[in-house]
């Protein structure tokens, strides 16, 4: 990493330093179960590549503007694969917006339980 930002728990998950219950993975995106689920299905999607690292939607630049789209595309693909037909997608932005981990992540929450 560049060293500009403190390492977060999600950096450690990407690096394999701490475990996560992974449910989706491509070259660019990782999806894993939220450790404190707020819905029967609650998945977090994060970008894996260093150049795609951004702490929050509030920090997006021209270089990283495509990252949220990659996360949304991953969530869409995951939901289709799992037959989840209705879900909420959320980015919490900043401490005032409920963001606790400053490594951009997309929440997918659904009342449909994973089979
Ligand atoms: P946010 O509040 O948007 O920053 O969301 C952070 C989410 O990360 C919360 O819903 C936490 O429950 C979740 N979380 C924190 N640590 C872990 C972990 N080690 N594995 C999975 N989810 C985590």
Backbone and ligand atoms as CSV (ligand in chain L), in Angstrom:
chain,resi,resn,atom,element,x,y,z
A,1,UNK,N,N,0.833,-1.190,0.000
A,1,UNK,CA,C,0.000,0.000,0.000
A,1,UNK,C,C,0.872,1.246,0.000
A,2,UNK,N,N,0.246,2.363,-0.292
A,2,UNK,CA,C,1.013,3.593,-0.414
A,2,UNK,C,C,1.515,4.104,0.928
A,3,UNK,N,N,0.846,3.717,1.987
A,3,UNK,CA,C,1.230,4.218,3.296
A,3,UNK,C,C,0.505,5.502,3.651
A,4,UNK,N,N,-0.263,6.024,2.688
A,4,UNK,CA,C,-1.001,7.253,2.955
A,4,UNK,C,C,-2.096,7.018,3.994
A,5,UNK,N,N,-2.688,5.826,3.914
A,5,UNK,CA,C,-3.796,5.513,4.806
A,5,UNK,C,C,-3.421,4.346,5.712
A,6,UNK,N,N,-3.934,4.415,6.900
A,6,UNK,CA,C,-3.735,3.332,7.855
A,6,UNK,C,C,-4.343,2.046,7.299
A,7,UNK,N,N,-3.702,0.931,7.567
A,7,UNK,CA,C,-4.249,-0.356,7.153
A,7,UNK,C,C,-5.551,-0.618,7.916
A,8,UNK,N,N,-6.555,-1.066,7.184
A,8,UNK,CA,C,-7.829,-1.376,7.826
A,8,UNK,C,C,-7.980,-2.892,7.914
A,9,UNK,N,N,-9.033,-3.296,8.607
A,9,UNK,CA,C,-9.297,-4.735,8.732
A,9,UNK,C,C,-9.565,-5.350,7.356
A,10,UNK,N,N,-10.095,-4.567,6.424
A,10,UNK,CA,C,-10.373,-5.123,5.093
A,10,UNK,C,C,-9.082,-5.296,4.282
A,11,UNK,N,N,-8.072,-4.455,4.520
A,11,UNK,CA,C,-6.759,-4.717,3.913
A,11,UNK,C,C,-6.265,-6.091,4.362
A,12,UNK,N,N,-6.460,-6.390,5.635
A,12,UNK,CA,C,-5.969,-7.660,6.187
A,12,UNK,C,C,-6.752,-8.842,5.625
A,13,UNK,N,N,-8.031,-8.643,5.350
A,13,UNK,CA,C,-8.825,-9.708,4.725
A,13,UNK,C,C,-8.327,-9.961,3.297
A,14,UNK,N,N,-8.093,-8.887,2.538
A,14,UNK,CA,C,-7.586,-9.037,1.163
A,14,UNK,C,C,-6.231,-9.740,1.170
A,15,UNK,N,N,-5.393,-9.404,2.143
A,15,UNK,CA,C,-4.046,-9.988,2.236
A,15,UNK,C,C,-4.063,-11.410,2.791
A,16,UNK,N,N,-5.219,-11.859,3.254
A,16,UNK,CA,C,-5.311,-13.202,3.821
A,16,UNK,C,C,-4.750,-13.293,5.236
A,17,UNK,N,N,-4.576,-12.149,5.867
A,17,UNK,CA,C,-4.002,-12.132,7.225
A,17,UNK,C,C,-5.029,-12.424,8.304
A,18,UNK,N,N,-6.288,-12.121,8.000
A,18,UNK,CA,C,-7.359,-12.552,8.904
A,18,UNK,C,C,-8.434,-13.219,8.054
A,19,UNK,N,N,-9.153,-14.170,8.639
A,19,UNK,CA,C,-10.118,-14.925,7.846
A,19,UNK,C,C,-11.392,-14.138,7.556
A,20,UNK,N,N,-12.058,-14.548,6.483
A,20,UNK,CA,C,-13.377,-13.998,6.171
A,20,UNK,C,C,-14.174,-15.129,5.529
A,21,UNK,N,N,-15.479,-15.039,5.670
A,21,UNK,CA,C,-16.356,-16.046,5.065
A,21,UNK,C,C,-16.660,-15.592,3.636
A,22,UNK,N,N,-15.759,-15.956,2.714
A,22,UNK,CA,C,-15.839,-15.474,1.334
A,22,UNK,C,C,-16.949,-16.190,0.568
A,23,UNK,N,N,-17.730,-15.406,-0.158
A,23,UNK,CA,C,-18.821,-15.984,-0.945
A,23,UNK,C,C,-18.726,-15.618,-2.424
A,24,UNK,N,N,-17.808,-14.701,-2.778
A,24,UNK,CA,C,-17.679,-14.242,-4.163
A,24,UNK,C,C,-16.256,-13.740,-4.350
A,25,UNK,N,N,-15.635,-14.132,-5.453
A,25,UNK,CA,C,-14.290,-13.604,-5.703
A,25,UNK,C,C,-13.974,-13.612,-7.187
A,26,UNK,N,N,-13.446,-12.490,-7.657
A,26,UNK,CA,C,-12.881,-12.385,-9.004
A,26,UNK,C,C,-11.477,-11.793,-8.840
A,27,UNK,N,N,-10.811,-11.525,-9.966
A,27,UNK,CA,C,-9.494,-10.876,-9.911
A,27,UNK,C,C,-9.573,-9.532,-9.196
A,28,UNK,N,N,-10.729,-8.886,-9.319
A,28,UNK,CA,C,-10.827,-7.495,-8.861
A,28,UNK,C,C,-11.646,-7.276,-7.602
A,29,UNK,N,N,-12.582,-8.174,-7.329
A,29,UNK,CA,C,-13.544,-7.929,-6.240
A,29,UNK,C,C,-13.675,-9.154,-5.352
A,30,UNK,N,N,-13.792,-8.888,-4.050
A,30,UNK,CA,C,-14.035,-9.938,-3.065
A,30,UNK,C,C,-15.356,-9.642,-2.355
A,31,UNK,N,N,-16.167,-10.682,-2.163
A,31,UNK,CA,C,-17.407,-10.562,-1.393
A,31,UNK,C,C,-17.353,-11.531,-0.222
A,32,UNK,N,N,-17.705,-11.042,0.949
A,32,UNK,CA,C,-17.677,-11.896,2.145
A,32,UNK,C,C,-18.817,-11.502,3.073
A,33,UNK,N,N,-19.174,-12.462,3.949
A,33,UNK,CA,C,-20.297,-12.225,4.860
A,33,UNK,C,C,-19.930,-11.203,5.926
A,34,UNK,N,N,-20.867,-10.285,6.177
A,34,UNK,CA,C,-20.669,-9.328,7.267
A,34,UNK,C,C,-20.695,-10.088,8.596
A,35,UNK,N,N,-19.745,-9.772,9.450
A,35,UNK,CA,C,-19.588,-10.494,10.713
A,35,UNK,C,C,-20.739,-10.193,11.682
A,36,UNK,N,N,-21.402,-9.063,11.504
A,36,UNK,CA,C,-22.576,-8.704,12.318
A,36,UNK,C,C,-23.749,-8.423,11.366
A,37,UNK,N,N,-24.336,-9.489,10.796
A,37,UNK,CA,C,-25.350,-9.293,9.752
A,37,UNK,C,C,-26.583,-8.534,10.243
A,38,UNK,N,N,-27.037,-7.618,9.412
A,38,UNK,CA,C,-28.229,-6.831,9.722
A,38,UNK,C,C,-29.416,-7.274,8.872
A,39,UNK,N,N,-29.262,-8.385,8.156
A,39,UNK,CA,C,-30.329,-8.975,7.343
A,39,UNK,C,C,-29.972,-10.454,7.190
A,40,UNK,N,N,-30.932,-11.299,6.826
A,40,UNK,CA,C,-30.632,-12.730,6.657
A,40,UNK,C,C,-29.448,-12.982,5.717
A,41,UNK,N,N,-29.339,-12.197,4.672
A,41,UNK,CA,C,-28.130,-12.211,3.837
A,41,UNK,C,C,-27.519,-10.817,3.890
A,42,UNK,N,N,-26.272,-10.742,4.327
A,42,UNK,CA,C,-25.581,-9.442,4.420
A,42,UNK,C,C,-24.130,-9.667,3.988
A,43,UNK,N,N,-23.846,-9.203,2.777
A,43,UNK,CA,C,-22.538,-9.408,2.152
A,43,UNK,C,C,-21.860,-8.052,1.943
A,44,UNK,N,N,-20.554,-8.037,2.104
A,44,UNK,CA,C,-19.755,-6.835,1.818
A,44,UNK,C,C,-18.900,-7.102,0.589
A,45,UNK,N,N,-18.872,-6.158,-0.334
A,45,UNK,CA,C,-18.043,-6.262,-1.540
A,45,UNK,C,C,-16.956,-5.191,-1.479
A,46,UNK,N,N,-15.709,-5.614,-1.716
A,46,UNK,CA,C,-14.567,-4.684,-1.708
A,46,UNK,C,C,-13.693,-4.940,-2.933
A,47,UNK,N,N,-12.989,-3.896,-3.371
A,47,UNK,CA,C,-12.031,-4.034,-4.480
A,47,UNK,C,C,-10.717,-4.557,-3.922
A,48,UNK,N,N,-10.071,-5.453,-4.675
A,48,UNK,CA,C,-8.849,-6.100,-4.178
A,48,UNK,C,C,-7.561,-5.382,-4.579
A,49,UNK,N,N,-7.597,-4.711,-5.732
A,49,UNK,CA,C,-6.343,-4.172,-6.270
A,49,UNK,C,C,-5.933,-2.889,-5.568
A,50,UNK,N,N,-4.640,-2.747,-5.341
A,50,UNK,CA,C,-4.112,-1.582,-4.644
A,50,UNK,C,C,-4.518,-0.284,-5.339
A,51,UNK,N,N,-4.489,-0.304,-6.689
A,51,UNK,CA,C,-4.819,0.936,-7.404
A,51,UNK,C,C,-6.302,1.294,-7.302
A,52,UNK,N,N,-7.118,0.332,-6.869
A,52,UNK,CA,C,-8.549,0.600,-6.691
A,52,UNK,C,C,-8.882,0.994,-5.251
A,53,UNK,N,N,-7.876,1.074,-4.391
A,53,UNK,CA,C,-8.174,1.413,-2.993
A,53,UNK,C,C,-8.656,2.848,-2.867
A,54,UNK,N,N,-9.772,3.001,-2.185
A,54,UNK,CA,C,-10.301,4.318,-1.850
A,54,UNK,C,C,-10.982,4.160,-0.486
A,55,UNK,N,N,-10.761,5.095,0.431
A,55,UNK,CA,C,-11.323,4.911,1.769
A,55,UNK,C,C,-12.848,4.977,1.804
A,56,UNK,N,N,-13.410,5.860,0.996
A,56,UNK,CA,C,-14.837,6.175,1.119
A,56,UNK,C,C,-15.319,6.793,-0.184
A,57,UNK,N,N,-16.628,6.755,-0.421
A,57,UNK,CA,C,-17.189,7.461,-1.586
A,57,UNK,C,C,-16.764,8.931,-1.574
A,58,UNK,N,N,-16.598,9.498,-0.396
A,58,UNK,CA,C,-16.221,10.913,-0.279
A,58,UNK,C,C,-14.831,11.182,-0.844
A,59,UNK,N,N,-14.039,10.137,-1.022
A,59,UNK,CA,C,-12.656,10.290,-1.504
A,59,UNK,C,C,-12.487,9.915,-2.972
A,60,UNK,N,N,-13.581,9.641,-3.686
A,60,UNK,CA,C,-13.461,9.239,-5.092
A,60,UNK,C,C,-12.782,10.317,-5.913
A,61,UNK,N,N,-11.970,9.863,-6.877
A,61,UNK,CA,C,-11.309,10.773,-7.816
A,61,UNK,C,C,-11.596,10.276,-9.236
A,62,UNK,N,N,-11.107,10.994,-10.226
A,62,UNK,CA,C,-11.251,10.532,-11.614
A,62,UNK,C,C,-10.601,9.157,-11.796
A,63,UNK,N,N,-9.543,8.892,-11.034
A,63,UNK,CA,C,-8.822,7.603,-11.137
A,63,UNK,C,C,-9.603,6.450,-10.524
A,64,UNK,N,N,-10.464,6.741,-9.557
A,64,UNK,CA,C,-11.151,5.653,-8.835
A,64,UNK,C,C,-12.669,5.670,-9.035
A,65,UNK,N,N,-13.134,6.553,-9.908
A,65,UNK,CA,C,-14.587,6.705,-10.054
A,65,UNK,C,C,-15.258,5.415,-10.547
A,66,UNK,N,N,-14.478,4.532,-11.193
A,66,UNK,CA,C,-15.063,3.288,-11.704
A,66,UNK,C,C,-15.204,2.214,-10.627
A,67,UNK,N,N,-14.596,2.420,-9.469
A,67,UNK,CA,C,-14.582,1.363,-8.448
A,67,UNK,C,C,-15.985,1.042,-7.913
A,68,UNK,N,N,-16.807,2.033,-7.581
A,68,UNK,CA,C,-18.157,1.684,-7.108
A,68,UNK,C,C,-18.934,0.845,-8.123
A,69,UNK,N,N,-18.720,1.114,-9.401
A,69,UNK,CA,C,-19.398,0.330,-10.442
A,69,UNK,C,C,-18.960,-1.119,-10.431
A,70,UNK,N,N,-17.670,-1.354,-10.170
A,70,UNK,CA,C,-17.186,-2.740,-10.085
A,70,UNK,C,C,-17.850,-3.472,-8.920
A,71,UNK,N,N,-18.039,-2.757,-7.809
A,71,UNK,CA,C,-18.653,-3.381,-6.637
A,71,UNK,C,C,-20.142,-3.666,-6.895
A,72,UNK,N,N,-20.808,-2.718,-7.556
A,72,UNK,CA,C,-22.228,-2.907,-7.877
A,72,UNK,C,C,-22.393,-4.066,-8.860
A,73,UNK,N,N,-21.509,-4.127,-9.842
A,73,UNK,CA,C,-21.562,-5.228,-10.830
A,73,UNK,C,C,-21.365,-6.573,-10.140
A,74,UNK,N,N,-20.435,-6.632,-9.170
A,74,UNK,CA,C,-20.182,-7.870,-8.434
A,74,UNK,C,C,-21.419,-8.264,-7.629
A,75,UNK,N,N,-22.027,-7.290,-6.976
A,75,UNK,CA,C,-23.228,-7.569,-6.180
A,75,UNK,C,C,-24.355,-8.081,-7.066
A,76,UNK,N,N,-24.511,-7.457,-8.222
A,76,UNK,CA,C,-25.551,-7.876,-9.175
A,76,UNK,C,C,-25.308,-9.310,-9.626
A,77,UNK,N,N,-24.049,-9.612,-9.955
A,77,UNK,CA,C,-23.707,-10.962,-10.428
A,77,UNK,C,C,-23.906,-11.998,-9.324
A,78,UNK,N,N,-23.466,-11.654,-8.126
A,78,UNK,CA,C,-23.642,-12.550,-6.980
A,78,UNK,C,C,-25.131,-12.838,-6.741
A,79,UNK,N,N,-25.943,-11.790,-6.733
A,79,UNK,CA,C,-27.378,-11.956,-6.490
A,79,UNK,C,C,-28.015,-12.845,-7.560
A,80,UNK,N,N,-27.617,-12.636,-8.800
A,80,UNK,CA,C,-28.164,-13.452,-9.890
A,80,UNK,C,C,-27.746,-14.910,-9.724
A,81,UNK,N,N,-26.474,-15.122,-9.378
A,81,UNK,CA,C,-25.963,-16.493,-9.196
A,81,UNK,C,C,-26.715,-17.215,-8.085
A,82,UNK,N,N,-27.039,-16.484,-7.037
A,82,UNK,CA,C,-27.653,-17.084,-5.854
A,82,UNK,C,C,-29.182,-17.048,-5.882
A,83,UNK,N,N,-29.745,-16.484,-6.939
A,83,UNK,CA,C,-31.200,-16.426,-7.042
A,83,UNK,C,C,-31.831,-15.464,-6.057
A,84,UNK,N,N,-31.088,-14.443,-5.675
A,84,UNK,CA,C,-31.613,-13.406,-4.776
A,84,UNK,C,C,-32.311,-12.368,-5.655
A,85,UNK,N,N,-33.624,-12.250,-5.509
A,85,UNK,CA,C,-34.337,-11.390,-6.465
A,85,UNK,C,C,-34.616,-9.996,-5.930
A,86,UNK,N,N,-34.360,-9.764,-4.651
A,86,UNK,CA,C,-34.575,-8.419,-4.116
A,86,UNK,C,C,-33.563,-8.134,-3.035
A,87,UNK,N,N,-32.983,-6.958,-3.087
A,87,UNK,CA,C,-31.919,-6.633,-2.123
A,87,UNK,C,C,-31.708,-5.128,-2.066
A,88,UNK,N,N,-31.027,-4.724,-0.999
A,88,UNK,CA,C,-30.628,-3.327,-0.855
A,88,UNK,C,C,-29.119,-3.238,-1.018
A,89,UNK,N,N,-28.661,-2.182,-1.691
A,89,UNK,CA,C,-27.230,-1.907,-1.810
A,89,UNK,C,C,-26.949,-0.571,-1.133
A,90,UNK,N,N,-25.950,-0.572,-0.248
A,90,UNK,CA,C,-25.682,0.636,0.542
A,90,UNK,C,C,-24.194,0.934,0.626
A,91,UNK,N,N,-23.839,2.195,0.415
A,91,UNK,CA,C,-22.523,2.705,0.786
A,91,UNK,C,C,-22.747,3.646,1.968
A,92,UNK,N,N,-22.192,3.343,3.115
A,92,UNK,CA,C,-22.184,4.318,4.206
A,92,UNK,C,C,-21.009,5.255,3.953
A,93,UNK,N,N,-21.254,6.543,4.069
A,93,UNK,CA,C,-20.217,7.526,3.693
A,93,UNK,C,C,-19.856,8.400,4.890
A,94,UNK,N,N,-18.648,8.204,5.376
A,94,UNK,CA,C,-18.144,9.017,6.477
A,94,UNK,C,C,-18.722,8.584,7.816
A,95,UNK,N,N,-18.052,9.012,8.866
A,95,UNK,CA,C,-18.485,8.631,10.214
A,95,UNK,C,C,-19.932,9.059,10.460
A,96,UNK,N,N,-20.284,10.238,9.967
A,96,UNK,CA,C,-21.648,10.727,10.145
A,96,UNK,C,C,-22.672,9.930,9.366
A,97,UNK,N,N,-22.199,9.184,8.366
A,97,UNK,CA,C,-23.079,8.326,7.571
A,97,UNK,C,C,-23.041,6.884,8.030
A,98,UNK,N,N,-22.411,6.648,9.169
A,98,UNK,CA,C,-22.381,5.299,9.732
A,98,UNK,C,C,-21.213,4.452,9.264
A,99,UNK,N,N,-20.252,5.061,8.546
A,99,UNK,CA,C,-19.103,4.281,8.076
A,99,UNK,C,C,-18.109,4.056,9.214
A,100,UNK,N,N,-17.738,2.794,9.403
A,100,UNK,CA,C,-16.790,2.428,10.467
A,100,UNK,C,C,-15.453,1.958,9.909
A,101,UNK,N,N,-15.487,1.342,8.718
A,101,UNK,CA,C,-14.263,0.819,8.111
A,101,UNK,C,C,-13.964,1.669,6.872
A,102,UNK,N,N,-12.805,2.342,6.879
A,102,UNK,CA,C,-12.490,3.283,5.808
A,102,UNK,C,C,-11.688,2.594,4.707
A,103,UNK,N,N,-12.386,1.630,4.107
A,103,UNK,CA,C,-11.946,0.887,2.923
A,103,UNK,C,C,-13.253,0.689,2.171
A,104,UNK,N,N,-13.411,1.358,1.041
A,104,UNK,CA,C,-14.709,1.393,0.367
A,104,UNK,C,C,-15.335,0.008,0.264
A,105,UNK,N,N,-16.580,-0.105,0.711
A,105,UNK,CA,C,-17.291,-1.389,0.635
A,105,UNK,C,C,-18.758,-1.132,0.372
A,106,UNK,N,N,-19.331,-2.071,-0.363
A,106,UNK,CA,C,-20.757,-2.027,-0.701
A,106,UNK,C,C,-21.459,-3.103,0.108
A,107,UNK,N,N,-22.494,-2.690,0.842
A,107,UNK,CA,C,-23.323,-3.653,1.580
A,107,UNK,C,C,-24.428,-4.175,0.666
A,108,UNK,N,N,-24.589,-5.489,0.590
A,108,UNK,CA,C,-25.771,-6.102,-0.038
A,108,UNK,C,C,-26.552,-6.759,1.085
A,109,UNK,N,N,-27.798,-6.341,1.255
A,109,UNK,CA,C,-28.662,-6.921,2.287
A,109,UNK,C,C,-29.942,-7.414,1.648
A,110,UNK,N,N,-30.322,-8.643,2.057
A,110,UNK,CA,C,-31.535,-9.233,1.492
A,110,UNK,C,C,-32.250,-10.068,2.539
A,111,UNK,N,N,-33.554,-10.126,2.408
A,111,UNK,CA,C,-34.361,-11.006,3.257
A,111,UNK,C,C,-34.266,-12.453,2.772
A,112,UNK,N,N,-33.765,-12.673,1.579
A,112,UNK,CA,C,-33.578,-14.031,1.046
A,112,UNK,C,C,-32.345,-14.659,1.685
A,113,UNK,N,N,-32.504,-15.814,2.300
A,113,UNK,CA,C,-31.365,-16.497,2.896
A,113,UNK,C,C,-30.605,-17.246,1.821
A,114,UNK,N,N,-29.265,-17.280,1.962
A,114,UNK,CA,C,-28.448,-18.045,1.027
A,114,UNK,C,C,-28.716,-19.528,1.217
A,115,UNK,N,N,-28.817,-20.242,0.101
A,115,UNK,CA,C,-29.034,-21.681,0.222
A,115,UNK,C,C,-27.691,-22.405,0.130
L,1,LIG,P1,P,-19.560,0.350,7.659
L,1,LIG,O1,O,-20.270,0.693,8.936
L,1,LIG,O2,O,-20.324,0.721,6.426
L,1,LIG,O3,O,-18.135,0.833,7.654
L,1,LIG,O4,O,-19.547,-1.237,7.600
L,1,LIG,C1,C,-18.518,-2.008,8.154
L,1,LIG,C2,C,-19.075,-3.399,8.290
L,1,LIG,O5,O,-17.986,-4.287,8.439
L,1,LIG,C3,C,-19.984,-3.593,9.515
L,1,LIG,O6,O,-21.276,-3.989,9.077
L,1,LIG,C4,C,-19.258,-4.681,10.314
L,1,LIG,O7,O,-20.155,-5.595,10.899
L,1,LIG,C5,C,-18.382,-5.341,9.268
L,1,LIG,N1,N,-17.168,-5.982,9.730
L,1,LIG,C6,C,-16.233,-5.486,10.585
L,1,LIG,N2,N,-15.220,-6.340,10.740
L,1,LIG,C7,C,-15.515,-7.426,9.957
L,1,LIG,C8,C,-14.855,-8.663,9.686
L,1,LIG,N3,N,-13.688,-8.981,10.244
L,1,LIG,N4,N,-15.449,-9.535,8.838
L,1,LIG,C9,C,-16.637,-9.228,8.278
L,1,LIG,N5,N,-17.301,-8.085,8.480
L,1,LIG,C10,C,-16.754,-7.192,9.318
